[in-house]
Amino acid sequence: MRVTLLGPVRAQADDGTPIDIGGARLRMLLARLALDCGRPVGTDALIDGLWGAESPADAANALQSLVSRLRRTLGGAAMISSASGGYTLDAEVDARRFEELSARGRRELVAGRCGEAAALLTEALALWRGDALADVRDAPFAQAPATRLEDLRFAALEDRFDAELALGRHADVLADLEAAGEAHPLRERLAALRMRALSAAGRQADALALFERTRATLADELGVDPSAELRDAHLAVLRGETAPPRAESVLPVRLTSFVGRDRELERVAQALSSSRLVTLVGPGGAGKTRLATEAAERHPGRAWFVALAGVRDAGDVAGAILGALGSLDFHMANARVPPPDALGRVVELLGGESLLVLDNCEHVVDTVADVAFELLARVPGLRILATSREPLAITGESLCPVGPLEVAEAVRLFTDRALAVRPGFTLDGSTSDAVAEICERLDGMPLALELAAAKLRSMTAEQIARKLDDRFRLLSSGSRTAMPRQRTLRAVVEWSWDLLEKPERILARRLAVFTGGATVAAAEAVCADELLPAEDVLYVLGSLVEKSIVDAVSAGGEPRYRMLETIRVYGAERLDEAGERDEVAQRFTAYFLALAEENEPRIRTGDQLHAIEVFAVEQDNLMTALRGALDARDAVTASRLILADLWYWVIRSYHREPAPLLEEVLSLGDALPADVRACLNLMYTIMSSVPLVRRPDLASVVDECERTGALERFPMLALAVPMVCFLGGEVELAKEKIERTLRHSDPWAAACARWAEGFMADQNGDLVRGERARELALAGFRECGDRWGTAMTLSMQAESRSLRGDHAAAIAGFEEGLAMARELASTEDTVQQLTQLADERMRIGDTEGAWRDVTEADRVAGDKIDQRAMVALRRCDLARRSGNFALAHEELDWLRDNTPRIPFPVDMAGELIAVKGASLLASEGRPAEAWPLLPRALRSSAERRDLPDVANMTAVVARVFHAEGDPERAAWALGLTEAVRRVFDRGDPELRAMIASLRAELGDDAYEAAYQRGSALTTDEAIEAVKAAIADRAR
């Protein structure tokens, strides 16, 4: 997210979408945090800065509510974290960027690098859009930083004038200097700069007159004499000294704005400061030429641009350079016949400090390398900036890779070019998803994005996104003035492809089957044959990397080789053209099937982390293999692939995504082996139905697993079978299957059975049996080395200990589970462990720790709506228990607004929101408004027989009774919570406080009698009693 302070306070998301901050106080808070971005701002400082002497009575709560509103307003665009008794904003701030650029500009100016200084200072000053903090100047904190920023602005302006004059650009800045000088007649440095500019323009008399006026003004208003700097300028004018002549550059005219690439520009500038030959390498359409032009424009001294794309004969390279230089030298410009020693003439013309941009070198790379080497040797002050799809490969070369734009930059570029062809185009809810898809599928490549944006003349963004499957036909009309190879997307790729040697083309087209990249081993197994020996693959891969056809990505281990999607699509066309598709696809499927089946058993062992990593990095390739098998109606291969992937999906909490794939595999019917069909049928049932399994033939589905031997063959069924039975209401069948599995020789299967036994015991409130089963499950999972099973068991164990009030043990369990979830890189499990840990800390009164954990959970959740909903539910409860009802309502409002988007199963989102809402209303003393929320919540939780959820909701009923002044019914309802799941939540401090209050109101005997009337009921009787009580009050 970007925050602007140099003008009215504004905020933008990473993709450039404006964020409406709303009221003045919110803008003040955002501005105050942004002034110290990345550093904590204490609550006292914020309260003083926002309210001054008129702070509200409950200033801390008011601030917390304001921070919460700002978090909601910003959404996922930025993070406001709580730390060190205050708050920290994480965002890009224009004021900080301005200070960094102006400081760098000042350093470059002092070092005599005036071109770089002018570029940096111009960029810094361009960030200003008005007066600093223009619309929050009334805030108590604002005046001092606004004044400071304005002072820095003027100092930067003077530095820029100084740099421009040093470059001989007096004519460009004289008007601005005059205007600034009239507005600030007492600034002596400004007066000195004006005198230098006037003198350089041949207006010495005006310069001398300015000195006399300034001297008189200083004497009259300040009583001082001119400074040494002003006197030196006066003396220079008297001596006839003027600014040096401008060193003209010959660079391409830029007809469009330059978007993004800030880091690349900085990297190029740094490389040019330390190396005399810098080469921008990258695939066609990455924007190397434009980046080189921008870098040359910022480079101090003279610069020339040499376009080599049109050079067909390598012997013409020196002549092309000479022609570019000739436009600067009138002798050369008027010459009819070039000198015989073209390179010698180039050396003569270059002379001194200069920069030569050699653009598009790849098709004459050998000659360019020779010419560059000789020029660098003969012209000591020369630097060369080359662009090529492969390095020049000579001594001293510094490489700067140029790849796709980052997502936010790609969106900004597309939007900018879209506005050029369709004025009024905006990035909003109707276009943002389509634009994001376009940018992603076109790999963030600038030329492709510009070609796509041009299509907005006749198509919508959504239509363009839908047509990208046929991208080469879609993006077939670029600028008429561009080189032919840059007018269409196909031409861009063909230019690079045609430069490949035969082995390179063979490997490149075969690599197109890899949708998720390839290791060397995979490439050898899939791509090698008699045309391309396996021992050559590594070396040919290296050549493809050098030529920017393939990208080598390394995360610390063995590199993976990936193609940009556009190049991969082109390669796939060439694969079909060569008639190799079927053979290569068969080898591809065989390789990844073997890889998946090799790692599937390991995912339940101590080698779990490595196996998970394999499945994670190869998931796109595995899905491609599965899709190929399904399209070919190859039942055996498709079923083997999906079975190998299934447990990985379970561990990564991919519950909804596999169901359609399972359904498609099951549609292959009798072509599937019987035991495989039985296993997949049961896994489909649980993955498509949780948490409420509705299947009349469930018993026969389970029986089929036993009859076909699937229970023995597929370990995942050790957990899936008893759980699907229990969730489907077949409790006795679940117990039977647990007992059967406990006789299984596989220790992992036995651990799963113990876990299921503990889960069912907890559901019935049998904590003793549950604890015993969990201990055995935990021991089993630890022995197998299964971190996922261990973390899952620790979490369930911690919940049980929390119910008993053993908070220290519960926290220890959640913390160990959290550590394992992080090891597994499971976002959903990490968020769940953090939110449970936050709740447990709140139970022991550690409010600060609870908020810290829930804030971390929010950061981990990112933009995943289901996980953000989990965090919002916990934050709502923490806010309510802390007495911050305004924040609790904000969280509930967000949940209600996003309910249609939250992919919770059945009606759980509505149920949880209703329970939290009723609980909040009870805390606020508004019980009459709470009752209508409860029928829906009870109906949902009772229908799926989730007894802990029913018990928790019944505790809210008790609190609502108490809030409306009915202590006896409140005590009775507390008893019902025990009857529902056969255990009372003794770890909840809120319930303990209510019990103390009820005993004081009723007396011990009356309280116990009322409680016993509730707790003596059976589970079913208790649920019916709660339903009746709610229905009576909700009428």
N, C-alpha and C positions, 0 to 999 in steps of 0.2 A: 504494500500500500504506500501511496505517496501523500504527504501532507504539505501544503503550501502555506507559508507564513509571510512571504514577501509580496504582500497585497492582502486582499480579503482572505480569511482563513478558509481553506477548502481541503477536500480529501478525494482521492481517486483510488479505485481498486487497481490491482496489478495490470489488468487489461485495459486500463484507461477509463473505465466506467465511473462517472461522477457519483459520489456518495453524499446524499442529502443529510447534512449534520443536524439540521433542525434549529432549535432555539439558541439564543445568544449564550446562555450559560454552558451549554454543551460545547459550543465553539470555543469558549474561554478555556474549558477544561482540556480540550484537545490541543489548543495552542500552548497552554502551560506545560503539558506533558511533552509536546513536540520540541519545545525549547531545550529540554534535557533528554532528548530521545536516547534510549539505550541506557539511561541512568535512572535509578529510583528517585522519585520526588516524594518527600515525606508528606504525611497527611496534614501536619500542621502548616507546612509551606503551601499546600494546595488550598486549605481552608482560608488562610490569610490572603493568598493570591486571588481567590475567586470572590470572597465576600468582604475582605478587609475588616474594618471595625463593625460591620453589620452582619456578622455571621449568625446563622440560625441557632436556636437553642440546642437542638440535637445535631450539631454540625457534622459529627463523624458519620451518623446514619445518613444524613443528607448527601454527604460526599460519596458514600458507598452506593447510594441509590443513583447518583449522577454518573458514577463510573459504570454501573451496571447498564444504565441507559445508553451510554456511549459504546459499551461492548456490543450491545444488541444492534445499535445503529451501524457499527462498522462490520458486524457479522464476522465472517472468517477472513476479512481483508487484513486485519492487523491483530496483534495480541497485546492486550493490556494485562500485565501480570502483577500480582501482588508480591512485594518483596521489601524487607527491611523497613517495615512500618510505613510503606507508601506504595506507589504504583509506578510501573515502568512501561513505556510505550515502545513497541518494536515496529518501526516504519522508516521509510525514506523521507527526509525532510529537506525542502528546498533551501532553507536557511543554512543548514549544516553543509549541504552541497556547495552553496555559494561561498561559505567561509573556506572550505577546502580548496575550491578552484581559485579564489582570489589569493589565498596564501601561496599556492603553487605558482600562480602568475607572478606574484611579487618576487619569489625566489628565482624564477626564470629571468625576470627583468634584471635583477641584481647580478645574475651570472652572465648577462650579455646576450642571452638567447631570446631576442626580442620577438621573433616570429611566434615561438611557442608561448611567450608571455601574452602577446596580443590575442592569440586564439583562446587561451584559458580565461583571460579577463573578459573577453567578449561573451564567452559561454556563461561565465558567472553572472554578468550583468543582465543577460537575456532572461534569467530566472525571475527577475522582478516584474510584477504586474500592477504595481501601485505602491502606496505607502505600506511599510511593514506593519503587520497586525492591524490592518486598516479598519476592520469591523469589530475589533475587540479592544480598542484603545481605552474604553471606559473601565476595563478590568483593573483592579488595584495593582496587579503585577506587571501590566503591559508597558507602561511608559519607559522604564529603564531599558529593557531589551529592545524596544522599538527605536529608541534614540541611538543605542549602540549599533544596531544594524544599519541605520541610516548613515552613521558616521563611516562604517565599513564600506558601505555602498559608494560613498563619495571618494574614499581613498582608493577603491578599486577603479573608479572612473578615471581618477588622475593617473593611476598606474597604466591604464590602457592608453590614455592619450600619450603618455611618455613612450610606451612601446611602439605605438603607431608612428610617432614622429621619428623615432630611431630608424624605422623601416622606410622613411621618406614619404609617408602617406599623409602629409600635411593637408593636402587638398581634401582628403576624405573626412578629416576630423575638425577642420577649422570652424565650420558652422556650429558644431556641437560645443567646441571650446568657447566660442563667442557667447553662446547662450548660457553656458555654465558660469562663465566669468561674470556676466552681467548679473546673474542671480547671486553670486558669492564674491563680491568685490574685494573682500579682505583676505581671501585665500591666496597666499603669496606663491605657493607652488603652482597653482592654477594660472596665475598671472604670468609666471615664468614660462609655462608651457605655451600660453597664447602668444607670447613674444617670439618664441622659437618658431611657431607655426606661421605667424605673420611674416617673419623675416624670410623663412624658406619659400614663401609665396611671393617674394619680391616686394613686400610692403614694409620696408625697414622704417619709414617715417611713422607708420601706424604703430609699429612695435615700440618705437622710442616714445611716442605720445602715450601709449598705454603705461609704460614705466612711470612717466611723470604723474599721470592720474593716480596710479596705485600708490606712489610715494606720498602724494598729497593726502589721499584718503587715510593712509596709515597714520600719518602725522596728526590729522584733524580728529580722527575717531579713537585712535589708540595711543597716540603720543609716542610712536616708535619709528625707528628708521627701517628701511627695507632690509630683509634678511640677506645672508651671503648668497643663497641660491638665486634670489631675484637680482642681486647686483651682478652675479656672474652671467646671467642671461642678458643683462643690459650691456655688459662688456662684449659679449659674443656678437650682439647685433651691431655694435659700433665697429667691430673688426670685420664685419661682413661675412661672418661664419653662418652657414645655413645648414639645414638638415640634409643628410646624405640622400642621393637620388634613390628612388624606389627600384628594388630589384624585381623586375617583372617576371612573372611565371607564365608558362604556357600549359594550362591544364584544361581538361574538358569542361564545357559549360554544363552546370548542374541545373536541370530543369525541374527536378522534384526534390522534396525535402529528404533529409537523411534521418532515418529512424533507427534507434537502438545502437548496438555495437559499441557502447561506451567502453566496456572492458577491453574489447579488441583494439580500439583506437589507442587506448593507454598502453596496451602491450606492444603495439607497433611502434609507438613513440619511444618507449623504453628500449626496444630492440634497435631502433635506428640510432639511439644515443650511444649504444655500446658495440654495435656491429655495422660494418660498412655495406654488407649485403644482407638484405632481409627479403625472404620470399613468402608471400601469402599463398598457402596451398589449400586446395579444397575442391569439391566437385563443382561441375558446371552449374551456374545459377545460384551459387551461394552468396554472391555479392562481393567477390574479391576486387573487381574493378572499381566499384563505388567506394569500397573501404580504402583502397589504395589512393584514390583521388582525394578523399577526405583527409587522409593522413598526410598527403603531400601538401594540401592547402594549409595545414597547421604547421608544417615544417618550416623552420626559418631559412631564409636565403632563397636562391633561385631554384626553380623546379621545372622539369619538362616531362611531358607524357608521351610515350612512344607506343602506339597501337600496333601490335604485331599480328592480330587475328587475320588481317588480309594478306600477310606475307606468305607466299607459296613456296618460294625458293629460299633455302637456307642462306644462300649467298647474298640475299637482299637485306639481311638483318642490319648490317652496318649502314646501308643506304637509308633504311627506314629511320634509324636513329638520327642520321644526318639531316633528313628531311624535317624531323621534329625540331631539331635545333635551328634549322635554317629560318624558321619563322621568327626567330629572335634577332638574326643578323642580316642586315640589309644587303651585305655583299652576297651572302648565301642565297637570299631570297631572289636576287636578280640574276643569279648565275644560270646559264643555260646548260652547261655541262658540269656534272659533279667532279670534284678533284679525283685523280686516280687513287690516291691514298685516302679513302673515305674515313677509315678509322683514325688516321692521323689528324684529319680535319676535325673529327669529333673531339679528340683530345684537346686540340687548339681552342675550340669553341667553348668547351666545358670550363676549364680553368677554375681555380679557386673553390670555395665552398659551394656545393651544388648537389641536387638530388635528381636522379634519373629514374622515372617509373617505366619499367618494361612490362607491358600488359599482354597477357595471353601467350605465354612462352612455350606451352606444352608441345606444339607440333613442330617446333624448331628448337627444342630444348638443348640439344648438343651444341649447336652453333651459338645460341644465346649464352650458354655457360662459358664457351671460349671467349666471346666478346666481352662479357662481364668481367672475367678474370683479367683480361688484358687492360681494360679501362681502369679497373681498380688499382692495378699496378702502376699505370702511367699518370693517373690523376689523383694525387694524395688527398685532395679535399672532397673527392666524389663519394657519394653514397648511392646505392642502387636499391630500389624497392621493386621487386618483381612479383607478378601474379602468374600462377601456373597450376595445373592439375597434378603436377609432380615436381619435386625439388630440382634445382639446377645441379645439386650434388657437387659443389666445389668447396674447397677449403675456406672456412670463415663464414659460411652461410648460416644465418639464423632463420629457423622456420617458424612461421606463425600460422597454425591451422585455422581455417575459416569454415565453420560448419553451419548447421541450421541455427536460426534465431531461437532464443528462448520463447516459451509460449506467450508471455506478456508482450514481448517485442514483436512477435509475429502478428498478434492480434492488432497491435498499434499500427504496424505497417499496412496490413490489409485494410483497416479502417481509414487510414490516411489516403490510400490510393482509391478506396471506394468513394470517398467524398469528392475526389477529382472527377469521377465519371457519373456519379449520382449525387448531386448536392442535396443535402438534407438527410443523407444516410446516417443512421445512429445505431450505436451498439446498445441494444436494450433487451428486454425479455423475449422479444419476438425474433431477434437476430443473433443473440450472443451464442446460443448453442450451435447454430449452424456455422458461424464464423470460427468458433473453437474447433469444430470438426474439420473444417477446411484447412485450418492451420496445422492441425495434427496430421491429417492424411497427406498433406503436401510437405510434410517433414519440416515445416518452418523455413522453407527455402525461398529467399526473396523473389527471384525471378518467377517462380511458379505462383507465388502469392499475388504478384503484380498482374500476371496473366489471368488469374482467377478473378481478381477485383475488376478487371476490365470487362468481364462478362456481366457485371451488374448493370450494364447499359440495357440489357435485354432479358436478364434473368434475376430471380431473387437469390439471396444467400442460401435458402433452403434448397432451391433447385440446383444450384451449383454443387452443394454438398452431396445431393443424391446422384449427380451425374459423374462423380469422381471415379467410379468404377471404370469409366471409359475416359480417363483423364487426358490421354493423348489426342483424342478427337475433340474433347471439350476445350482444351487449352491450345488452340491452333491458330490464334491470331493475335500477335503482339504488335509492337510499334513498327510502323513502316520504315522508320529511319534506323532501326537496329540492324546489326549484322544478321545475315540470313540464319546463322546458327543460333540466334537468340530470339527469333520471332515466334517460335513454337516450342512447347515442352519437349516434343519428340526430337526436334533438331538439337536441342541442348544436350540430350543424352546421346544421340547418335554421334555427335562430334567427339565425345569422349570414347565411345565404343569403337569407332573406326580407328582410333589410335592404338588399340590393343593388339598384341601379338596373338597368334592362333591359340596357344595353350591358355592364355589369359581369357580369351573369349569363351573357350570351353568351360573353364572353371566358373567364370562369372555367370553364364547362363544356368549352370547347374546349381549354383548357390542360391538361385532365385526360389528354390523350393523351401528354403529355410525362412519361415516367417519370424522366427525368434532369434536369428543369428546362429552361428556355428562355432564349435571348438575345432581345433585342428583334427582331432580324432574323428569327429562327426563328418567334417569335410572330406577326410580321406575315405571313410567308410561309404559315403553316399556318392561322392563325385568322381572317384578314381575308377579307371578302367584301362583298356589297352591304348586308348587315345591320350590318357592323362595318368601316368603311373603314380601310385600312392606316394612314392618317395619324392615326387616333384611338387606335391600339393602345397606344402609349407612355403616353398620358394615362390610359387606362382601367387599364393595368397599375399606374400610380401610385396610382389610387384603390383597387385591390384590395390593394395593399401597405398603404395607410393603414387599410383595414378588416380587416387581419390575415387575409385569405383567401390571400394570396400573400406569400412572404418574398423580399426582395431580398438576395442574397448577393454580395459583391464581394471578390475576392482581389487587389485593386489595379488591375484592369482594368475592362472593361465588366461590369456586374452581371448575374447570372443570376437568373431568377425561378423559384422553386420552391414547390410546394404540399406541405403535410404529407400523408402518405399517406392518412389518413382523409378529409381534404377532397378529395383527388384521386379517391378511390373514389366519394365522393358526387357529385362533378362528373361522373364517368363515367356514373353512373346518369342524371343530367340530360341528358347528351349523347345517350344512347340514347333517352330520353324525347322529345327534340326531333327525333329521326330524322336526326341529322347525323353519326353515327358513320362511315359508309363514306366520305363525302366528305372529312371532316377527316382520317381515317386515310390516305387516298390522298395528300393534300397533305403530310402528315407524312412518309410513306415517300419520296415524291419529293424532298422537301427534304433529308433526311438521306442519301439515296443520292447526290445531287449533291454534298453536302458531303464525303462519304467519298471519292468518286471524284476530286474536286478535290485532296484532300490526300494521296491514296495515292502518287502519284509523288514528292511533296515529301519523303516520309519517307526517301528515299534521297539527299537533297541537303543543301545547306547550310541549307535551311529546315526541317531535320529536327525541331528542338526545338519549333518552333511547330506542325508537323503532329502530332507526338506529343501535344502538349497538347490539340489539337482532338480527337483520337481518345480521349484519356483522359477529358476532361470530358463528351464526348458518348457514351461507351460504353453507358450504360444506354439512351439513345434509339436508338442503332444496333441494339442487341440487340432492342429492342421492334419496330423496323421489320423486322428479320430474322425474328423470331418471327411477325409478322403475315404476311409473305410465305410462310413455310413453311406456316402454317395455311391460307392461301389456295391452296396448291399452285402458287404463282407462281414457276416455276423460274427464269426469266430474272432477275427482281428479287432473289430469294434468292441466286442465284449471284453476281450483281454485288455485292451487299452483303458477302457473305462473302469474296470476292476482295479487296475494298477493305480489309477489316479484317485479312486474314491476316498481312501483314508486320508490322503493329503488334503483333500477338500474339507473333510470333517475337521481335521486339526486346524486349518486356516479359517474355520467358521464360514465356509462357502456353503450355506444351507439351501438357498433358493436357486442358485445358478445351475447346479447339476441336474435338477429335476427334469427340465425339458430334454436334456441329453439322455438321461436314463429312460425317459418315455420313448424317445426315438429308437434307442437300442432295443427296448422291449418290443417295439412294433415289428421287429424282425421275426418274432414268434418262434415257431418250431425249428428255425434254423439255428437257434441258440441251444447249446447243451443244457440239459434239464437242470443240473445243479446251478449253473450260471444264471439261468432264467429265474430260478427260485430266489437266489441271493439278490439279484438286481430288483426283483419285484418287491422284496421286503425293504431294501434300501430306498427304493422309490417311495414306498408308503411312508416311511418315517421322514424322509427329506421334504416331501410335498405336503405333509400334514401336521407336523409338530407345531404347537404343543397339544393339539387335540386330534387324535386319530379317529376318523370316522370311516370304518370299513367293515361291512357286515360279514365278509368272508375272511376276516383277519385270522381266525383259528386255522383255516385251511391254508392260508398263505404261510403261516408259521410251520404247519405240518409238512408242507411241501419242502421247506428247508431241511427238515429232519429226514424225510423220506428219500430225498435225492442225495443226501450226504453233504449238502452245502454247509451244514453246521460244523462239520469236521474240517472241511477244506478251506473255508474263509473265516479267518480269525475275527474280522470286524463284526460278525454276527453274534459273537459272545456278548457284546454290549447292545447291539441293535435289537436283537430278538426280545430279551426281557423288557427293554424300554418301550418298544412298540406295543408289546402286550399290555404293559401297565398303563400307558397313555391311551390305549384303546379300550380300557375297562376290563381287560382279561387278567385280573390280579392273580388269580390262582395259577393260570397258565404261565404268567411271568415267574412266579415262585418255582414252578416245576422246571422251567428252562434254566433258572439260576442253579438249582440243585444239579441238573444234568451237566451244566458247564463246569461246575466245581469239580466234577470228576474228570475234566479234560486234562490231558497231559501238558498242554501249553500253559506255562505260568502267566503269560500275558492275558490269555483268555480267562483264567481263574481270577486275576486281579480285576478284570472288567466285571465279572459276575459279582464279586464282592462290592464293587462300586455301586452296581445296580441295586444290590441288597441294601446297602447303606442309604441310597436315595429313597427307596421305598419305605424303609424304617423311619426316616425323617418325615416323610409325608404323613405317616401315622403317629408321629410324636414319640416313637420309641427311640429316645436318644441313646440309651444304653446299648441296644442292639446295633443301632446305626454307628455309634462310635467304634464298637468292636469290628464291624464289617469294614469301616473305613481304615482302621489300623492295618487290617490284613491287606486291603486294596493298596494302601500306601506302600507297604513293604513289598508287595508284588511288583508294582510299577517301578519302585526304586531298583529292585533287583534286575528288572529288564532294561533299565536305563531310559525309560519312557518319560521324558520331561512333561509332555502334554498330560498324560494320565496322572502324573504326580501333582502337577499344578491344579488340575481339576479336582482331585481328591483333597488337596490342602484347602482349597476354597470352600468346599462343602464342609470340611472339618471345622474350619474357622467359623462358619455360619452357625454350626451347632454349639460351639463354645461360646459364641456371642449370646445365644439364647440363654445359656446358663449364667451369664454375667462374668465369664472368664475372659475379660477383655485383653489382657496381656497376651494370652495364648492365641486369641483370635487375631490380634494384630500381627503377631509373629507368623502365623499361618498365611495371612494375606500378603505380607511382605515377601515371604519365600515364594509364594505363588506368582507374585508380581515379577520377581527376578526371573523366574522360569518363562513367564509369558514374554518378557523382553528378549530372553535368549532365543525363543521360538519366532521372534519378530511378528507376533500375532497382535495386530492393532486392536481387534475386538476384545481379545482376552486381556490385554494390557489396560484398556479403558475400563473393563468390568472390574478387574482387580483394584484399580485406583479408586473407582467410585465406592466399592465395598470398603476399602481401607478408609476412605474419607468418612463414611457413615460410622465406622467403628471408632474413629478418633472423636467424632462428635459425641458418641455415647459416653466417652470418658471425660468429656469437657474440653478436649483439645481443639478448640474452634479454629485457631490459626493453622494447625496441621491439617484439619479437614479441608479448609479452603485451599491450602497449598496443593493437596492431592487432587481436588476436583479441578483446579486450574490446570494442573499438569494433564489430567484426563482430557480436558477441553483442547489442549494443544495437540495431544496425540490423535484425538478424533479427527482433527482437521475439518474437511468439508464432507465427511461421511455422515449422512443425515441420520441414520439409525444410531450411530454412536454419539452424535451430538445430542440426540434425544435422550439417551441414557444419562449423559452429563447434565442436561437441563432438568431432568427429573430429580437427580441428586442435589443439584444446586437449589432447586425450589425448596426441597426439604430442609437443607442447611440454612437457607435464608429464613424460612419460617421459624425454625427452632432458635435462630439467633435474634428473632424479633424484627427482622427486616422484611415486613410484609410487602412493601412496594416492590422489592426485588423478586420476591416469590411470585407475585402476580405477573411481573414481566416475563418470568420463565414460563409460567402457565400460558400466557398469551402467545408466546413464541411456539409452544407445543401445539396449542389449538390451531394456530395459523398454518402449521406445517403437518398436521395430522395426515392429510391425504398423501404426503410424500414419505412418511415414516413407514418403512417396510416391516413393521412388527407383525407377527402372525395373528390371525383371526382379528378380534377386536381389542387386542391388548393395549394398543395406544390409547384408545378412548377410555378403556377401563382405568389405566394408570393415571391418566389426566383427571378423571372424575374423582378418584380416591385422593389424589394430591389436592385437588380443588376443595373437596369437602373438609379435608384436614386443615387447610389454610383458613377456611371460613370458621371452623370451630375455634381455632386459635384467635381469630379476630372477634369472637363473641357474636357470630352471625349464624347460629345453628339452623334457623328456619330456612336459610338459603342453601344449607348443606344437604338437607334431606333429599331434594329432587335429583341430586347427582348420583346417589348411591344405588338405586335399583339396577341401573345398567351395569355398574361395576360388579355387583354381586352376581348378576345373571351370567356374565362372562366367566368369572373365575370359578363359580360353582359348576358351570357346564363342563369345563375341562378338568374338573376335580383337582384344582390346584389348591390344596388345603392350606399351605403357608400363606398364599395370597388371600384366601378367604379369611384366615385368622387376622392378618394385618388389617384388612378392611373392617373386620368386626371391632378391632381396637379403635378405629376411627369412629365407628358407631358409638362406642362407649364414651369417647371424648365429646361427641356431639350431644349425647344425653347429658353429660356433665355440664356442658356449656349452656344448655337451656334450663339448667336448675333441677335436674331429676337425678339425684345421687343414687337412689336405689336402683333405677334402671341402668345407670352407668356401671354400678358394681355387678349387676346381673350380666351385662354385656361383656365385662372383663372375664367373667366366668365362662361365657360362651367361647371366648378366644381359646381357652384351654380345652374345652370340649371339642372344638373343631379339629385340632391336630394333636390333642392329648398332651400338650405341654404349654406352659405359660412363658411368655418372653420376659424373663427376669433381668435381661440385660438392658432393657430400654429405660433410660432415666426418666423419660416423660411419663411412662406408665407407672413407674415407682412413685413419682411425685403425685400422680393422680390418686393412687391407692392411699397415700398418706392423707391427702385432702378428704377422700371419701370416708376414711376411718374417723377423721375428726368431725365430719358432718353427721355421720350415721351412728357412730359408736362401733366398737370392734364387733360386737355380737351381730348387730344388724347388717354390718358390712359382710361378715362371713356368711350369714344366712343368704343374703342376696347373691353373693358370689357362687355359693354352692348350688343354688337353684339353676344357675347357668352351667356350671362345670359338670354337674351330674348327668347331663344329657348325653346321648350318643352323638357321634359326629353328624349323622343325617338329621337327627332331631335339632341339633344346634343350628345347622344351616337353615332348616325350615323356620326356626324361631327368629333368626336374624332377618330372613326374608319378610316374615310377617311384621316384625317391628318396623322395618324400613317402609314397607308398604303402608302401614298405619300412619306413619309420620309424613310420608311423601305425598299423601292425598291432598 
